[in-house]
């Protein structure tokens, strides 16, 4: 057993509402690239984990190898990982990791190893495939007139930047804001109808979810695109309005405020110009698909700032749930988010449904991240 394994007896907020996080790669407004220090460390520097968590994190990382075969950083390592048994034991995983990977502590430009770890989840909301007296809030697919321009095709220095809008004559104009869409509707396919406009807002923040139909089926939907306007967190708007204190902002308190002030819900929603369009995913019990287009694994997948941590990377995470319960384990970088930006920053995928939502909603924790990087490969630039 490796020294970083802990005995199996080890027991195992919504910052996005204030900072603009969602489960999507919202490229309309990107912060300046962080200045990260990758500080070389020994394997002995890693906090100990259980064997179950070591296996869970490794399995989650290896599940994305189908998408990483051509990746210059991870392709060769994935080929080596495929030689291991389908369910490798702790000793096999430990030997593989220490043979093929080096350890780097992520540090801020100021040298601090402490960062921010938040949580996100896959919500389940009641709805219908057709509009009813109760279900009247449309979940739109991508409108046909939405134009997306990859700017780096002309300007390599704008790598990852996209321009979204609508063509009027020969000029691309900004696409409708959320306020306009909510008031006037769209000429776009409707995937489903929800019963509460706040459910749609939270669904857009999370970036994926499920719609619970009356026949028992759960319709799975995921992020498809966005209207190009920057996300402005509704929780911050409530704080600015003097309706909530910053420390009290959660999905629960926001929804409670909306229930108590139905006449101001449209005003609340209009404060966020961003609008997310969805696509229907195949029915299954797998997790939602992140930016790597592989199912996320509850407890072992995270969203990251891809300017710091390349997608597909294996990380070592040390943080806690909001109640102080430790989270110490390897996790796979399989998703991104509009507000997941910074040197030591991750969004921890908790799972599906209301219980996961309760855990994710209060998670705003200090944490540390180590990057496990293939030996001999240049570090991210």
C-alpha positions in Angstrom: 0.0 0.0 0.0 1.3 3.4 -0.9 2.0 5.9 1.9 -0.6 8.3 0.5 -3.4 5.7 1.1 -5.4 6.2 4.2 -7.1 3.2 6.0 -10.5 2.4 4.7 -12.1 3.3 8.1 -11.6 7.0 7.1 -15.1 8.6 7.0 -16.0 10.1 4.1 -23.0 27.5 -1.0 -23.8 28.4 -4.2 -20.8 30.6 -5.0 -22.1 30.6 -8.6 -25.0 32.7 -7.5 -22.6 35.4 -6.4 -19.7 34.9 -8.8 -21.4 33.8 -12.0 -20.5 30.1 -12.1 -22.4 27.7 -14.4 -21.8 24.3 -15.7 -21.1 25.6 -19.1 -18.1 27.0 -20.9 -19.5 30.5 -21.1 -17.0 32.3 -23.3 -18.7 35.6 -23.7 -16.6 37.3 -21.1 -13.4 35.7 -19.9 -11.2 37.0 -17.1 -7.5 37.7 -17.6 -5.4 34.5 -17.7 -4.2 33.5 -14.2 -0.6 33.4 -13.4 -0.1 30.0 -12.0 2.9 28.5 -10.3 3.3 24.7 -10.7 5.4 23.8 -7.7 7.1 20.4 -7.9 6.3 18.2 -4.9 7.1 14.7 -3.7 4.4 12.0 -3.6 4.9 12.1 0.1 3.5 15.6 0.2 0.0 14.4 -0.8 -2.6 13.9 1.9 -3.6 10.3 2.5 -6.8 8.9 0.9 -8.8 5.7 1.2 -8.3 2.8 -1.2 -11.9 3.3 -2.3 -11.3 6.9 -3.1 -8.1 6.1 -5.0 -10.0 3.6 -7.1 -12.9 6.0 -7.6 -10.8 8.8 -8.8 -8.7 6.7 -11.1 -11.8 5.1 -12.6 -13.3 8.5 -13.2 -10.1 9.7 -14.9 -9.7 6.6 -17.1 -13.4 6.8 -18.2 -12.4 9.9 -20.3 -9.6 8.1 -22.1 -12.0 7.5 -25.0 -11.9 11.2 -25.6 -8.1 11.6 -24.9 -6.6 9.2 -27.4 -5.2 12.0 -29.6 -4.4 14.3 -26.7 -0.7 15.1 -26.7 -0.6 15.2 -22.9 -2.7 12.2 -22.0 -2.9 10.0 -25.1 0.1 7.9 -24.3 -0.8 7.6 -20.6 -4.3 6.4 -21.5 -2.8 3.7 -23.7 -0.7 2.5 -20.7 -3.8 2.8 -18.4 -5.7 0.5 -20.8 -3.2 -2.3 -20.0 -4.4 -2.4 -16.4 -7.3 -4.7 -15.4 -10.9 -3.4 -15.7 -11.0 -3.1 -11.9 -7.4 -2.5 -10.8 -6.6 -2.9 -7.1 -5.0 -0.2 -4.9 -1.5 -1.5 -5.4 -1.8 -1.5 -9.2 -3.1 2.0 -9.3 -0.5 3.3 -6.9 2.3 1.8 -8.9 0.9 3.2 -12.1 0.5 6.7 -10.8 3.9 6.9 -9.3 5.6 5.4 -12.3 4.0 7.7 -14.9 3.1 11.0 -13.1 4.9 13.8 -11.3 3.2 15.9 -8.6 2.8 19.7 -8.8 1.2 21.8 -6.1 -0.9 24.6 -7.7 0.0 28.0 -6.4 -1.3 31.5 -7.0 0.9 34.3 -8.3 1.3 35.3 -4.7 2.6 31.8 -3.8 -0.5 30.6 -1.8 -1.6 27.0 -2.2 -5.1 27.8 -0.8 -7.9 28.2 -3.2 -11.7 28.1 -3.6 -13.6 24.9 -4.0 -17.3 25.1 -4.8 -19.9 22.5 -5.7 -22.4 21.9 -8.5 -25.0 19.2 -9.3 -27.6 17.9 -11.8 -31.0 19.3 -10.8 -34.3 17.5 -11.3 -37.3 19.7 -12.0 -41.0 18.9 -12.7 -42.2 19.6 -16.2 -43.9 18.4 -19.3 -43.2 17.7 -23.0 -46.1 20.0 -23.9 -47.3 23.3 -22.5 -50.0 23.0 -19.9 -51.8 25.2 -17.4 -49.1 24.4 -14.9 -46.0 23.9 -17.1 -45.6 27.2 -19.1 -41.9 27.9 -18.9 -40.1 26.8 -22.2 -36.7 25.2 -22.2 -35.4 26.3 -25.5 -33.1 24.5 -27.9 -30.6 26.4 -30.0 -32.4 28.9 -32.3 -31.7 28.7 -36.0 -30.6 32.3 -36.2 -27.9 32.1 -33.6 -24.5 32.7 -35.2 -21.3 31.6 -33.5 -18.0 32.9 -34.8 -14.7 31.3 -33.5 -12.5 34.3 -33.4 -9.2 32.3 -33.2 -9.8 31.1 -36.8 -8.7 34.6 -37.8 -6.9 35.8 -34.7 -4.9 33.0 -33.0 -4.2 35.3 -30.0 -8.0 35.0 -29.2 -7.9 31.3 -28.8 -11.0 30.0 -27.2 -13.0 33.3 -27.7 -16.3 33.2 -29.5 -18.6 35.8 -30.8 -22.4 35.1 -30.7 -25.1 37.1 -32.3 -27.8 37.4 -35.0 -27.3 38.5 -38.6 -29.2 41.6 -39.6 -28.5 42.3 -43.3 -24.7 42.0 -43.5 -24.1 43.0 -39.9 -23.8 40.7 -36.8 -25.8 42.2 -34.0 -25.9 41.1 -30.4 -28.4 38.3 -29.7 -31.4 38.9 -27.5 -30.9 39.2 -23.8 -32.6 36.9 -21.3 -35.1 39.7 -20.5 -36.1 40.0 -24.2 -36.3 36.2 -24.6 -38.4 35.8 -21.4 -40.8 38.6 -22.5 -41.1 37.8 -26.3 -40.2 34.2 -26.7 -38.0 32.7 -29.4 -38.3 31.0 -32.8 -36.6 28.0 -31.5 -37.4 24.3 -30.6 -38.9 23.8 -27.2 -37.4 20.7 -25.5 -39.7 20.7 -22.5 -41.8 23.0 -20.3 -41.1 23.7 -16.7 -43.5 24.9 -13.9 -41.3 27.6 -12.4 -39.2 30.3 -14.0 -36.7 30.0 -11.1 -36.2 26.3 -12.0 -35.2 27.4 -15.5 -32.7 30.0 -14.1 -31.1 27.4 -11.8 -31.0 24.9 -14.7 -29.1 27.5 -16.8 -26.7 28.1 -13.9 -26.0 24.4 -13.5 -25.8 23.8 -17.3 -27.6 20.5 -17.3 -30.4 18.7 -15.5 -33.4 16.4 -15.8 -37.1 17.1 -16.2 -39.4 14.9 -14.2 -42.4 14.0 -16.4 -45.8 12.8 -15.0 -45.3 9.3 -16.5 -42.2 8.8 -14.4 -39.7 9.4 -17.1 -36.8 11.8 -16.5 -35.9 13.8 -19.6 -32.1 14.5 -19.6 -31.0 17.8 -21.1 -27.6 19.4 -21.4 -25.9 22.7 -22.4 -25.9 23.3 -26.1 -25.1 27.0 -26.5 -25.5 30.5 -25.0 -26.7 33.9 -26.2 -23.3 35.6 -25.9 -24.2 37.9 -23.1 -22.1 37.8 -19.9 -23.5 36.0 -16.9 -24.5 38.4 -14.1 -25.3 36.5 -10.9 -28.9 36.9 -9.5 -27.6 36.5 -6.0 -25.4 39.5 -6.3 -28.4 41.5 -7.6 -30.4 40.6 -4.5 -27.5 41.7 -2.3 -27.2 45.0 -4.2 -31.0 45.5 -3.8 -30.7 45.1 -0.1 -32.9 42.0 -0.2 -30.3 39.5 1.0 -27.0 39.6 2.8 -24.1 38.2 0.9 -23.4 35.5 3.4 -27.0 34.3 3.2 -27.2 33.8 -0.5 -28.0 30.2 -1.5 -30.3 28.6 -4.0 -32.8 28.1 -1.2 -32.8 31.7 0.0 -33.1 33.0 -3.6 -36.0 30.7 -4.3 -37.7 31.6 -1.1 -37.3 35.3 -2.0 -38.9 34.7 -5.4 -41.8 32.8 -3.8 -42.4 35.8 -1.4 -42.1 38.4 -4.2 -43.7 36.9 -7.3 -44.3 40.4 -8.7 -40.5 41.0 -8.9 -39.4 37.6 -10.3 -39.2 39.1 -13.9 -37.0 41.9 -12.6 -34.8 39.5 -10.8 -34.4 37.3 -13.9 -33.8 40.4 -16.1 -30.8 41.3 -14.0 -28.9 38.4 -15.7 -28.7 39.0 -19.5 -27.2 35.5 -20.2 -29.4 32.8 -21.5 -28.5 29.2 -22.1 -29.9 26.9 -24.8 -30.2 23.2 -24.3 -30.2 19.9 -26.1 -31.9 16.6 -25.2 -29.6 13.8 -24.2 -30.3 10.1 -24.4 -32.2 8.6 -21.5 -29.8 6.9 -19.1 -28.8 6.8 -15.5 -25.3 8.1 -16.2 -24.2 11.5 -15.0 -24.4 14.6 -17.1 -21.8 15.1 -19.7 -19.2 17.7 -19.1 -17.0 19.7 -21.5 -15.1 16.5 -22.4 -18.4 14.9 -23.5 -18.1 12.1 -21.0 -20.4 11.4 -18.1 -19.4 13.1 -14.9 -18.8 10.9 -11.9 -20.4 12.1 -8.7 -17.7 12.8 -6.1 -14.9 12.3 -8.6 -15.3 14.8 -11.4 -14.6 18.5 -11.2 -14.9 21.6 -13.4 -11.7 23.6 -13.8 -10.2 26.7 -15.4 -8.8 25.1 -18.6 -6.1 27.9 -18.8 -4.6 26.4 -15.6 -5.6 22.8 -15.8 -6.0 21.1 -19.2 -9.2 19.0 -19.5 -8.6 15.4 -18.9 -6.0 16.0 -16.1 -5.9 13.9 -13.0 -5.8 16.0 -9.8 -5.4 15.4 -6.1 -8.0 17.4 -4.1 -8.1 18.3 -0.4 -11.1 20.3 0.8 -14.3 19.8 2.8 -18.1 19.9 2.4 -19.9 22.8 3.9 -20.5 20.8 7.1 -16.7 20.2 7.5 -16.8 16.6 6.2 -13.4 16.0 4.5 -13.0 15.5 0.7 -9.6 14.1 0.1 -9.2 12.1 -3.1 -8.0 12.1 -6.7 -10.5 13.7 -9.1 -10.7 14.1 -12.9 -10.8 17.5 -14.6 -13.8 16.8 -17.0 -15.8 20.0 -17.1 -15.5 23.8 -17.2 -17.6 26.7 -16.0 -18.0 30.4 -16.7 -16.9 31.4 -13.2 -14.4 28.7 -12.7 -11.4 30.9 -13.1 -8.2 31.2 -11.1 -5.0 29.5 -10.1 -6.4 27.2 -7.4 -10.0 26.7 -8.3 -12.4 23.8 -8.9 -16.1 23.1 -8.9 -16.8 19.7 -7.4 -19.6 17.6 -9.0 -21.8 16.3 -6.1 -24.4 14.3 -8.0 -28.0 14.4 -9.1 -31.2 15.5 -7.4 -32.3 17.6 -4.3 -29.9 15.9 -1.8 -26.9 16.6 -4.1 -28.3 20.2 -4.6 -28.4 20.8 -0.8 -24.7 19.7 -0.5 -23.6 21.7 -3.6 -25.6 24.8 -2.7 -23.7 25.6 0.5 -20.2 24.6 -0.7 -17.8 27.4 -0.7 -14.7 26.0 0.8 -10.9 26.5 1.1 -9.0 23.8 -0.6 -5.7 22.7 -2.1 -5.1 21.1 -5.5 -2.2 19.1 -6.8 -1.8 18.4 -10.5 -0.6 14.9 -11.4 1.2 15.5 -14.7 2.8 13.0 -17.2 6.5 12.7 -16.6 8.6 14.4 -19.3 5.7 16.5 -20.7 6.0 20.3 -20.6 3.8 21.9 -18.0 0.7 23.9 -19.2 1.5 27.3 -20.5 
